[in-house]
Amino acid sequence: MKPGDLVKSLKMQYLPDGNKKPPGELGTFVGFATSSGYEYAEVIWFTRACNGSKISSIQKNLIEVVK
């Protein structure tokens, strides 16, 4: 995975109204970051993330490159 790759979320999202949003949200991979020895991915999502921010962190194993 390299910066600029189109990625897809594999994470099920739980919405405030109690409904679930299936995996598949698309975004642009920004890069990997590390905090306290934990490496994670940063992605700019095409739709808003659950926390209201377009860029967010996600576990590396919860995204995949779209081919």
N, C-alpha and C positions, 0 to 999 in steps of 0.2 A: 504494500500500500504506500502510495506517495502523495504528497500534497497536490491538491487539485483533482484527485480521483473522485468520481461520483460514487457515493456509498449509500447503502440501504440499511436501515435499522432492523435488527432482529428482535428488538425489545417490545413486548406488549406494554402499551401505555394505559394507565387507569385515569379516566377523566373525572373532574370534580363532581359531575352528576351521577357517578357510579358506573357509567358505561365503560367499556373497554375499546380502545382503538387498536386494531391489529397491527402487527409489524409491517414495515414497508416504507416508512417515512424516508424521503430522499434528502441528501445533502452533499456538501463538498467537504472532503477530508482536508483539514488544515495541517495536522501533524500530531506527533505524540508529545506528551508532557509528562513530567515526573514530579510527584509530591510525596515526601516522606518515604521514598523508596518504592512507591506505587506508580506504575506507568499506565497512562490512560490516553485515549484518543480525544482530539478536539474536532468538532464538526460544525460547519455553518449549515443549518437546516433551511430548506426552502420554505417550510411552513414553521410557524412558531413552536418552540419546544414547550413542554409542560410548564416550565418555570417562567415563561414569558420572554426568554432571551433567545435570539436567533442562533447564537453560538453557544455550544455547551459541551461538556465533557461526557464521555460514555466509555464503559469498559471496552477494551480492544476486541473482546470476543463477541460483542453484541452488534458489530457492524460487519458488512462485507462489501467488497467492491462490486459494482454493477458492470457487467461485461456486455 
